[in-house]
Amino acid sequence: MDDDAFLKQFEDCSWPYAQWHHRAHLKVAYLYLRKYPLAEALQKVCSGIRAYNKSKCVPEGPTMGYHDTMTHAWVRLIDATLHEHGPAETADAFLNRHPHLGKKEILQLYYSKELFTSPRAKAEFVEPDLAPFPKATQ
């Protein structure tokens, strides 16, 4: 499936929930970052994931559902990688070239478990407490 078709299915909430995994989240972030500046891409990713989750009746709770800090962190890491290494011909090609983005554990370099699992971090973006995110160079 090409990137435009994938993004359309995400936006109209028809993307199969069984395929809504980490890589699909990253693809959404990459595709919005290719189209919009960081602030606008962040807004679109965050609101899009919330709308998608709601359409699929994803339960919200302390350990499930939308996590604002996690979403912001991944968008920022993809943005920095995109600025450092440039885009690829597709979202999948970009993610294949940067396998570190597929490793969820990478966020442990930036956040303590205590902060990352806090109710505040789930509800709103909080800056990392262990190391700053890489800066997107232009």
N, C-alpha and C positions, 0 to 999 in steps of 0.2 A: 504494500500500500504506500502511495506517495505521501509526502509530508502534508500537502494541502488537504487531502482526503482524511488523513489522521486528525489534523487540527479541526476540521469541520465536524468530525464525529465527536471529538472532545467537546467542542462548543455547543453542539446540539444535544449533548448527553446521550448519544447513541453508541459511543465506544463501549464494547462489552466489559462489564465490571470484572469478569474473570481475567481480563487482560490489563486491568488497571493496577499495574505494579510500579516499582521504583523507576524502571526505564521509561515507562510511559509518562510519568511525572517529569522526568528529565527532558524528554522530547518536547513536551509542552513548553517548558521553560526556555529551551534552546530556540524553538520556533518563534516565540514571542520576542526574545532578545534579538533575533535577526530582523524583526520588523519594527521594534519600538525601542526607545531609550530605556535604561534600567528602571527608572521610577514607574514608567507606564507599563513596562513588561511585568514588573512585580505586582502592580495592581491587577493586571489581567490574569496572571497566574493565580494569585490568591483568590480573587472573586470567582474565577473559573473552577478551581478545585472545590470551593465551597458549594457552588451551584451543582457541579457534577455529583459530589457526595450526597447532597440533598436529594437529587433526582434518583439516586440509587439506594436511598434510605440507609446510608451509612450511619451507624449509631455514633453519637458523640459521648465521650466520657473522658476520665482522666488519662487513660492509656489508649484511647482509640479516637478516630475521627481526625479532623483537620488540626494541624499543629503549625501555628504561625511562624515560630522561630525556625523550625525545620524547613519550611517552604522558602522563607527568605534566605536562609543559609545556602540552600542548593542553588537558588537563582543567582546569588552573588558568586558562588564558586564557578558556575557555568559562565557567567559574565566575565570573570577574570580569565578563565581558560580561553574563552572566545577572543578576548582582546589580546592575549599573549600569543596564541597560536593561529588565530584566524578561523574563519568558517570552513565547513566542508560542504560537499555537494548535496548532502542530505543530513537530517538529524541523526539517523543511524550511523552514517559514516563518521560524523563528529564524535559520537559516543564510543564507537569502535576505536577511534584514534586516541581516545582519552579514557582508558579503562578505570582509572582511579575514580572517576565520577560514578561508576557503578558500585563502588564499595561504600555502603552506608556507614561503616565504621569511621570513615574519614572525619565525620563531624566530632569525633572524640578528640581530635587534635585541637579543636577550637572551644569546645564546651565541656565543663565538668558535668558528670552525671547529675549531680544535685541541681545545677541550674537548668540543664536541658530538660529534665523531667519535672520541673516545677510547673504548677498551674499557670503562673505568669508567662512562662516561655511558650506554653501551649496557646494561650489566649492572645498574646501580643509578641511582636519581635523584640528580643533582647540581644544586645551585643555579646559576642563571645567573651568568656572570662579567662580562657587559657592562652589564646593567641589571636591576633587580629586576622581578619580575612585578607587574602592577597588583594592588592589594589589593581584594578583594571587599568592597564596602561594603554594609551591611545597613540 
